[in-house]
Amino acid sequence: MRLDESASRRTHAKIVVIDSRVVFIGSHNWTESALSYNHEASLMVCSQDVAEDLEGYIQSIWSSGRPV
């Protein structure tokens, strides 16, 4: 677990990368309420290039974060 690089910044990205090829990105939280009752928008993208870009983005956030 890591914290954002400063207390004044919050990561709010909702990104799932599966097998470096499938990406889910959007507004919804991964809760029963969000998936069943809320008005949410998310997108599934099947692209190795997009998945690799987002994996790099996630890794950059992780590597610049503070340890808990």
C-alpha positions in Angstrom: 0.0 0.0 0.0 1.2 3.5 -0.8 0.0 7.0 -0.2 0.0 9.8 -2.8 3.3 11.8 -3.0 1.8 14.6 -0.9 -1.0 15.0 1.5 -2.5 17.6 -0.8 -3.0 15.2 -3.7 -5.5 12.4 -4.0 -5.6 9.7 -6.6 -9.1 9.2 -7.8 -8.5 7.1 -10.9 -10.7 4.1 -11.4 -8.6 1.9 -13.7 -8.5 -1.9 -14.1 -5.9 -3.5 -16.4 -6.4 -7.2 -17.1 -3.6 -9.3 -18.7 -1.9 -6.2 -20.2 -4.6 -6.1 -22.8 -8.1 -5.3 -21.4 -8.7 -2.0 -19.6 -11.8 -0.8 -17.7 -11.7 3.0 -17.0 -14.5 5.2 -15.8 -16.4 6.9 -13.1 -17.8 4.0 -11.1 -16.7 2.7 -7.8 -16.5 -1.1 -7.6 -19.3 -1.5 -5.1 -22.7 -3.1 -5.3 -24.4 0.2 -5.0 -22.4 1.8 -7.8 -22.9 -1.1 -10.1 -26.6 -1.6 -9.4 -28.1 1.8 -8.5 -25.9 4.7 -9.5 -25.6 6.4 -12.9 -22.1 5.6 -13.8 -20.0 5.6 -17.0 -17.2 3.3 -17.8 -15.5 2.0 -20.9 -13.8 -1.3 -21.7 -10.9 -1.0 -24.1 -9.2 -4.0 -25.6 -5.8 -2.7 -26.6 -2.4 -3.8 -25.6 -1.0 -0.3 -26.4 -3.6 1.4 -24.1 -3.1 -1.2 -21.4 0.7 -0.6 -21.5 0.3 3.2 -21.3 -2.1 2.9 -18.3 0.2 0.4 -16.6 3.0 2.9 -17.0 0.7 5.6 -15.5 -0.2 3.5 -12.6 3.4 2.5 -12.0 4.5 6.2 -12.0 1.9 7.0 -9.4 3.0 4.0 -7.3 6.7 4.8 -7.6 6.3 8.5 -6.6 4.0 7.6 -3.6 4.9 7.6 0.1 5.1 4.4 2.0 2.4 3.8 4.6 
